[in-house]
Amino acid sequence: MDSILCTNIPIQIISFTDTDGKITPMRFRFTDRDGSQVTVNIERIVSTDRKPRNFGTNYECAATVGGMQRRFSLYYSGLTGAWMLSRVEQ
């Protein structure tokens, strides 16, 4: 599962949207280099940073993957509705 260290890849996501439009990512999934699906359950949202100029939001998240605690940056494009895994901290 060394593709977990890859960044700028599209992801599938399950999120919760409240009545005010606030989006909370819950878990995400991507295709590993060997073709298998990897699912990551988000344990905590560390921070959220809205980008008004490009209509997007960065989500700094924490999760345990392969027995190790990792932090991820997920990017949501409000223009396209697409999600990307933009950064992984080792």
N, CA, C and O atoms as a GROMACS GRO file, in nm:
protein
  360
    1MET      N    1   0.083  -0.119   0.000
    1MET     CA    2   0.000   0.000   0.000
    1MET      C    3   0.087   0.125   0.000
    1MET      O    4   0.058   0.219   0.074
    2ASP      N    5   0.193   0.128  -0.081
    2ASP     CA    6   0.276   0.246  -0.078
    2ASP      C    7   0.213   0.363  -0.152
    2ASP      O    8   0.266   0.474  -0.144
    3SER      N    9   0.103   0.343  -0.221
    3SER     CA   10   0.037   0.456  -0.288
    3SER      C   11  -0.031   0.549  -0.188
    3SER      O   12  -0.071   0.659  -0.225
    4ILE      N   13  -0.044   0.506  -0.062
    4ILE     CA   14  -0.100   0.595   0.039
    4ILE      C   15  -0.013   0.721   0.051
    4ILE      O   16  -0.059   0.823   0.102
    5LEU      N   17   0.110   0.714   0.006
    5LEU     CA   18   0.199   0.829   0.011
    5LEU      C   19   0.188   0.916  -0.113
    5LEU      O   20   0.249   1.023  -0.119
    6CYS      N   21   0.111   0.873  -0.213
    6CYS     CA   22   0.091   0.953  -0.334
    6CYS      C   23  -0.002   1.069  -0.302
    6CYS      O   24  -0.089   1.060  -0.216
    7THR      N   25   0.018   1.178  -0.374
    7THR     CA   26  -0.069   1.293  -0.354
    7THR      C   27  -0.122   1.342  -0.488
    7THR      O   28  -0.080   1.297  -0.594
    8ASN      N   29  -0.215   1.434  -0.478
    8ASN     CA   30  -0.282   1.491  -0.596
    8ASN      C   31  -0.350   1.384  -0.679
    8ASN      O   32  -0.341   1.382  -0.802
    9ILE      N   33  -0.419   1.295  -0.608
    9ILE     CA   34  -0.495   1.192  -0.677
    9ILE      C   35  -0.643   1.211  -0.645
    9ILE      O   36  -0.677   1.253  -0.535
   10PRO      N   37  -0.731   1.182  -0.739
   10PRO     CA   38  -0.875   1.193  -0.713
   10PRO      C   39  -0.919   1.085  -0.615
   10PRO      O   40  -0.866   0.974  -0.615
   11ILE      N   41  -1.015   1.120  -0.532
   11ILE     CA   42  -1.067   1.024  -0.433
   11ILE      C   43  -1.220   1.023  -0.437
   11ILE      O   44  -1.284   1.119  -0.480
   12GLN      N   45  -1.274   0.912  -0.392
   12GLN     CA   46  -1.418   0.903  -0.366
   12GLN      C   47  -1.434   0.935  -0.218
   12GLN      O   48  -1.350   0.898  -0.137
   13ILE      N   49  -1.542   1.003  -0.183
   13ILE     CA   50  -1.557   1.045  -0.044
   13ILE      C   51  -1.701   1.028   0.002
   13ILE      O   52  -1.796   1.043  -0.075
   14ILE      N   53  -1.714   0.998   0.130
   14ILE     CA   54  -1.844   1.003   0.197
   14ILE      C   55  -1.835   1.118   0.296
   14ILE      O   56  -1.744   1.124   0.378
   15SER      N   57  -1.930   1.209   0.286
   15SER     CA   58  -1.929   1.326   0.372
   15SER      C   59  -2.068   1.352   0.428
   15SER      O   60  -2.168   1.297   0.380
   16PHE      N   61  -2.072   1.435   0.529
   16PHE     CA   62  -2.196   1.478   0.591
   16PHE      C   63  -2.210   1.627   0.562
   16PHE      O   64  -2.115   1.703   0.581
   17THR      N   65  -2.327   1.670   0.518
   17THR     CA   66  -2.354   1.812   0.495
   17THR      C   67  -2.470   1.853   0.585
   17THR      O   68  -2.578   1.795   0.578
   18ASP      N   69  -2.445   1.954   0.669
   18ASP     CA   70  -2.552   1.997   0.760
   18ASP      C   71  -2.645   2.095   0.689
   18ASP      O   72  -2.625   2.128   0.573
   19THR      N   73  -2.746   2.141   0.760
   19THR     CA   74  -2.847   2.228   0.700
   19THR      C   75  -2.794   2.365   0.661
   19THR      O   76  -2.857   2.436   0.583
   20ASP      N   77  -2.677   2.403   0.714
   20ASP     CA   78  -2.614   2.530   0.678
   20ASP      C   79  -2.518   2.516   0.561
   20ASP      O   80  -2.458   2.615   0.518
   21GLY      N   81  -2.502   2.394   0.508
   21GLY     CA   82  -2.412   2.370   0.395
   21GLY      C   83  -2.271   2.334   0.434
   21GLY      O   84  -2.186   2.318   0.346
   22LYS      N   85  -2.243   2.322   0.564
   22LYS     CA   86  -2.109   2.285   0.610
   22LYS      C   87  -2.084   2.138   0.577
   22LYS      O   88  -2.164   2.051   0.613
   23ILE      N   89  -1.972   2.110   0.507
   23ILE     CA   90  -1.937   1.974   0.467
   23ILE      C   91  -1.834   1.917   0.565
   23ILE      O   92  -1.735   1.982   0.598
   24THR      N   93  -1.860   1.794   0.611
   24THR     CA   94  -1.767   1.724   0.698
   24THR      C   95  -1.731   1.590   0.634
   24THR      O   96  -1.816   1.501   0.627
   25PRO      N   97  -1.606   1.574   0.586
   25PRO     CA   98  -1.567   1.445   0.529
   25PRO      C   99  -1.562   1.337   0.637
   25PRO      O  100  -1.513   1.361   0.747
   26MET      N  101  -1.613   1.217   0.605
   26MET     CA  102  -1.618   1.107   0.700
   26MET      C  103  -1.517   0.997   0.667
   26MET      O  104  -1.448   0.946   0.755
   27ARG      N  105  -1.509   0.960   0.540
   27ARG     CA  106  -1.410   0.862   0.494
   27ARG      C  107  -1.390   0.881   0.344
   27ARG      O  108  -1.474   0.937   0.274
   28PHE      N  109  -1.275   0.831   0.298
   28PHE     CA  110  -1.247   0.841   0.155
   28PHE      C  111  -1.185   0.713   0.104
   28PHE      O  112  -1.134   0.630   0.180
   29ARG      N  113  -1.191   0.698  -0.029
   29ARG     CA  114  -1.142   0.577  -0.092
   29ARG      C  115  -1.071   0.614  -0.221
   29ARG      O  116  -1.110   0.707  -0.292
   30PHE      N  117  -0.965   0.539  -0.249
   30PHE     CA  118  -0.892   0.558  -0.374
   30PHE      C  119  -0.842   0.424  -0.422
   30PHE      O  120  -0.845   0.325  -0.349
   31THR      N  121  -0.795   0.421  -0.546
   31THR     CA  122  -0.742   0.299  -0.604
   31THR      C  123  -0.592   0.294  -0.583
   31THR      O  124  -0.519   0.386  -0.621
   32ASP      N  125  -0.546   0.185  -0.522
   32ASP     CA  126  -0.405   0.164  -0.493
   32ASP      C  127  -0.330   0.134  -0.622
   32ASP      O  128  -0.392   0.104  -0.725
   33ARG      N  129  -0.199   0.140  -0.619
   33ARG     CA  130  -0.118   0.112  -0.739
   33ARG      C  131  -0.140  -0.028  -0.792
   33ARG      O  132  -0.126  -0.052  -0.912
   34ASP      N  133  -0.174  -0.123  -0.704
   34ASP     CA  134  -0.198  -0.260  -0.750
   34ASP      C  135  -0.343  -0.282  -0.795
   34ASP      O  136  -0.382  -0.393  -0.828
   35GLY      N  137  -0.423  -0.174  -0.796
   35GLY     CA  138  -0.561  -0.181  -0.843
   35GLY      C  139  -0.664  -0.207  -0.735
   35GLY      O  140  -0.784  -0.205  -0.762
   36SER      N  141  -0.619  -0.231  -0.611
   36SER     CA  142  -0.714  -0.255  -0.503
   36SER      C  143  -0.767  -0.122  -0.448
   36SER      O  144  -0.702  -0.018  -0.458
   37GLN      N  145  -0.886  -0.129  -0.389
   37GLN     CA  146  -0.948  -0.011  -0.328
   37GLN      C  147  -0.900   0.003  -0.184
   37GLN      O  148  -0.904  -0.094  -0.108
   38VAL      N  149  -0.856   0.122  -0.147
   38VAL     CA  150  -0.812   0.152  -0.010
   38VAL      C  151  -0.913   0.249   0.049
   38VAL      O  152  -0.940   0.354  -0.008
   39THR      N  153  -0.968   0.214   0.165
   39THR     CA  154  -1.064   0.299   0.235
   39THR      C  155  -1.000   0.353   0.362
   39THR      O  156  -0.940   0.278   0.438
   40VAL      N  157  -1.013   0.483   0.384
   40VAL     CA  158  -0.958   0.549   0.502
   40VAL      C  159  -1.072   0.612   0.578
   40VAL      O  160  -1.142   0.698   0.525
   41ASN      N  161  -1.092   0.570   0.704
   41ASN     CA  162  -1.193   0.630   0.792
   41ASN      C  163  -1.130   0.749   0.864
   41ASN      O  164  -1.034   0.733   0.938
   42ILE      N  165  -1.185   0.866   0.841
   42ILE     CA  166  -1.133   0.988   0.902
   42ILE      C  167  -1.172   0.990   1.049
   42ILE      O  168  -1.290   0.981   1.083
   43GLU      N  169  -1.072   1.003   1.135
   43GLU     CA  170  -1.096   1.003   1.279
   43GLU      C  171  -1.119   1.143   1.335
   43GLU      O  172  -1.191   1.162   1.433
   44ARG      N  173  -1.056   1.243   1.269
   44ARG     CA  174  -1.066   1.378   1.323
   44ARG      C  175  -1.039   1.479   1.213
   44ARG      O  176  -0.950   1.459   1.130
   45ILE      N  177  -1.115   1.587   1.212
   45ILE     CA  178  -1.087   1.702   1.125
   45ILE      C  179  -1.003   1.798   1.208
   45ILE      O  180  -1.051   1.853   1.306
   46VAL      N  181  -0.879   1.819   1.168
   46VAL     CA  182  -0.787   1.905   1.242
   46VAL      C  183  -0.816   2.052   1.213
   46VAL      O  184  -0.821   2.134   1.304
   47SER      N  185  -0.836   2.084   1.085
   47SER     CA  186  -0.866   2.223   1.048
   47SER      C  187  -0.934   2.226   0.912
   47SER      O  188  -0.927   2.131   0.834
   48THR      N  189  -1.000   2.338   0.886
   48THR     CA  190  -1.066   2.362   0.759
   48THR      C  191  -1.026   2.500   0.711
   48THR      O  192  -1.027   2.596   0.789
   49ASP      N  193  -0.989   2.511   0.584
   49ASP     CA  194  -0.945   2.638   0.528
   49ASP      C  195  -1.016   2.661   0.395
   49ASP      O  196  -0.987   2.595   0.296
   50ARG      N  197  -1.111   2.756   0.394
   50ARG     CA  198  -1.185   2.787   0.271
   50ARG      C  199  -1.100   2.876   0.183
   50ARG      O  200  -1.031   2.966   0.231
   51LYS      N  201  -1.105   2.850   0.052
   51LYS     CA  202  -1.031   2.927  -0.048
   51LYS      C  203  -1.132   3.000  -0.136
   51LYS      O  204  -1.173   2.946  -0.239
   52PRO      N  205  -1.174   3.122  -0.097
   52PRO     CA  206  -1.281   3.191  -0.170
   52PRO      C  207  -1.248   3.221  -0.316
   52PRO      O  208  -1.339   3.222  -0.400
   53ARG      N  209  -1.122   3.245  -0.349
   53ARG     CA  210  -1.088   3.279  -0.487
   53ARG      C  211  -1.110   3.164  -0.583
   53ARG      O  212  -1.155   3.184  -0.696
   54ASN      N  213  -1.077   3.042  -0.539
   54ASN     CA  214  -1.095   2.928  -0.630
   54ASN      C  215  -1.211   2.839  -0.586
   54ASN      O  216  -1.221   2.724  -0.630
   55PHE      N  217  -1.298   2.890  -0.500
   55PHE     CA  218  -1.420   2.823  -0.459
   55PHE      C  219  -1.395   2.682  -0.404
   55PHE      O  220  -1.472   2.590  -0.432
   56GLY      N  221  -1.288   2.666  -0.328
   56GLY     CA  222  -1.254   2.535  -0.273
   56GLY      C  223  -1.231   2.540  -0.124
   56GLY      O  224  -1.229   2.647  -0.063
   57THR      N  225  -1.214   2.422  -0.065
   57THR     CA  226  -1.187   2.410   0.077
   57THR      C  227  -1.082   2.302   0.098
   57THR      O  228  -1.090   2.194   0.040
   58ASN      N  229  -0.983   2.332   0.183
   58ASN     CA  230  -0.885   2.233   0.226
   58ASN      C  231  -0.927   2.180   0.363
   58ASN      O  232  -0.964   2.256   0.452
   59TYR      N  233  -0.920   2.049   0.378
   59TYR     CA  234  -0.951   1.983   0.505
   59TYR      C  235  -0.827   1.909   0.551
   59TYR      O  236  -0.776   1.822   0.482
   60GLU      N  237  -0.778   1.945   0.669
   60GLU     CA  238  -0.666   1.874   0.731
   60GLU      C  239  -0.729   1.769   0.823
   60GLU      O  240  -0.801   1.802   0.917
   61CYS      N  241  -0.701   1.640   0.795
   61CYS     CA  242  -0.766   1.530   0.865
   61CYS      C  243  -0.664   1.436   0.925
   61CYS      O  244  -0.549   1.431   0.880
   62ALA      N  245  -0.705   1.361   1.028
   62ALA     CA  246  -0.620   1.259   1.089
   62ALA      C  247  -0.690   1.125   1.082
   62ALA      O  248  -0.812   1.115   1.096
   63ALA      N  249  -0.610   1.019   1.058
   63ALA     CA  250  -0.664   0.884   1.050
   63ALA      C  251  -0.552   0.784   1.077
   63ALA      O  252  -0.434   0.817   1.061
   64THR      N  253  -0.589   0.664   1.117
   64THR     CA  254  -0.494   0.556   1.134
   64THR      C  255  -0.499   0.468   1.010
   64THR      O  256  -0.605   0.417   0.973
   65VAL      N  257  -0.383   0.452   0.946
   65VAL     CA  258  -0.374   0.371   0.825
   65VAL      C  259  -0.257   0.274   0.843
   65VAL      O  260  -0.145   0.317   0.869
   66GLY      N  261  -0.284   0.147   0.828
   66GLY     CA  262  -0.178   0.047   0.845
   66GLY      C  263  -0.116   0.049   0.983
   66GLY      O  264   0.002   0.020   0.998
   67GLY      N  265  -0.197   0.084   1.084
   67GLY     CA  266  -0.148   0.089   1.222
   67GLY      C  267  -0.071   0.215   1.257
   67GLY      O  268  -0.022   0.228   1.369
   68MET      N  269  -0.060   0.309   1.163
   68MET     CA  270   0.013   0.434   1.189
   68MET      C  271  -0.081   0.553   1.178
   68MET      O  272  -0.165   0.559   1.088
   69GLN      N  273  -0.065   0.648   1.269
   69GLN     CA  274  -0.143   0.772   1.264
   69GLN      C  275  -0.087   0.860   1.153
   69GLN      O  276   0.034   0.884   1.147
   70ARG      N  277  -0.175   0.909   1.066
   70ARG     CA  278  -0.134   0.994   0.954
   70ARG      C  279  -0.224   1.117   0.950
   70ARG      O  280  -0.338   1.116   0.997
   71ARG      N  281  -0.169   1.224   0.892
   71ARG     CA  282  -0.249   1.344   0.865
   71ARG      C  283  -0.256   1.361   0.714
   71ARG      O  284  -0.157   1.345   0.643
   72PHE      N  285  -0.376   1.395   0.668
   72PHE     CA  286  -0.403   1.410   0.526
   72PHE      C  287  -0.459   1.548   0.500
   72PHE      O  288  -0.529   1.605   0.584
   73SER      N  289  -0.429   1.602   0.384
   73SER     CA  290  -0.497   1.721   0.336
   73SER      C  291  -0.585   1.678   0.220
   73SER      O  292  -0.538   1.623   0.121
   74LEU      N  293  -0.713   1.705   0.234
   74LEU     CA  294  -0.810   1.677   0.129
   74LEU      C  295  -0.856   1.812   0.074
   74LEU      O  296  -0.875   1.908   0.148
   75TYR      N  297  -0.874   1.817  -0.057
   75TYR     CA  298  -0.920   1.941  -0.120
   75TYR      C  299  -1.052   1.915  -0.191
   75TYR      O  300  -1.064   1.822  -0.270
   76TYR      N  301  -1.150   2.000  -0.162
   76TYR     CA  302  -1.280   1.994  -0.228
   76TYR      C  303  -1.295   2.115  -0.319
   76TYR      O  304  -1.283   2.228  -0.274
   77SER      N  305  -1.320   2.090  -0.448
   77SER     CA  306  -1.344   2.198  -0.543
   77SER      C  307  -1.493   2.226  -0.551
   77SER      O  308  -1.571   2.142  -0.596
   78GLY      N  309  -1.532   2.344  -0.508
   78GLY     CA  310  -1.672   2.382  -0.516
   78GLY      C  311  -1.720   2.403  -0.658
   78GLY      O  312  -1.840   2.396  -0.685
   79LEU      N  313  -1.628   2.429  -0.750
   79LEU     CA  314  -1.664   2.449  -0.890
   79LEU      C  315  -1.699   2.317  -0.960
   79LEU      O  316  -1.796   2.309  -1.035
   80THR      N  317  -1.619   2.213  -0.933
   80THR     CA  318  -1.638   2.086  -1.003
   80THR      C  319  -1.703   1.979  -0.916
   80THR      O  320  -1.755   1.880  -0.968
   81GLY      N  321  -1.701   1.998  -0.783
   81GLY     CA  322  -1.752   1.896  -0.692
   81GLY      C  323  -1.656   1.781  -0.672
   81GLY      O  324  -1.693   1.679  -0.612
   82ALA      N  325  -1.533   1.794  -0.722
   82ALA     CA  326  -1.434   1.687  -0.712
   82ALA      C  327  -1.352   1.699  -0.584
   82ALA      O  328  -1.331   1.809  -0.532
   83TRP      N  329  -1.307   1.584  -0.533
   83TRP     CA  330  -1.222   1.576  -0.415
   83TRP      C  331  -1.087   1.521  -0.456
   83TRP      O  332  -1.078   1.433  -0.542
   84MET      N  333  -0.980   1.572  -0.394
   84MET     CA  334  -0.843   1.526  -0.419
   84MET      C  335  -0.772   1.502  -0.286
   84MET      O  336  -0.794   1.575  -0.189
   85LEU      N  337  -0.687   1.400  -0.283
   85LEU     CA  338  -0.594   1.382  -0.173
   85LEU      C  339  -0.472   1.465  -0.209
   85LEU      O  340  -0.395   1.427  -0.298
   86SER      N  341  -0.454   1.578  -0.141
   86SER     CA  342  -0.351   1.673  -0.184
   86SER      C  343  -0.219   1.662  -0.107
   86SER      O  344  -0.116   1.707  -0.156
   87ARG      N  345  -0.222   1.603   0.014
   87ARG     CA  346  -0.097   1.592   0.091
   87ARG      C  347  -0.113   1.484   0.197
   87ARG      O  348  -0.221   1.464   0.252
   88VAL      N  349  -0.001   1.415   0.225
   88VAL     CA  350   0.003   1.315   0.332
   88VAL      C  351   0.127   1.342   0.415
   88VAL      O  352   0.238   1.352   0.361
   89GLU      N  353   0.109   1.355   0.545
   89GLU     CA  354   0.225   1.371   0.635
   89GLU      C  355   0.270   1.234   0.680
   89GLU      O  356   0.187   1.150   0.714
   90GLN      N  357   0.400   1.213   0.681
   90GLN     CA  358   0.456   1.083   0.722
   90GLN      C  359   0.459   1.073   0.873
   90GLN      O  360   0.503   0.971   0.927
   0.00000   0.00000   0.00000
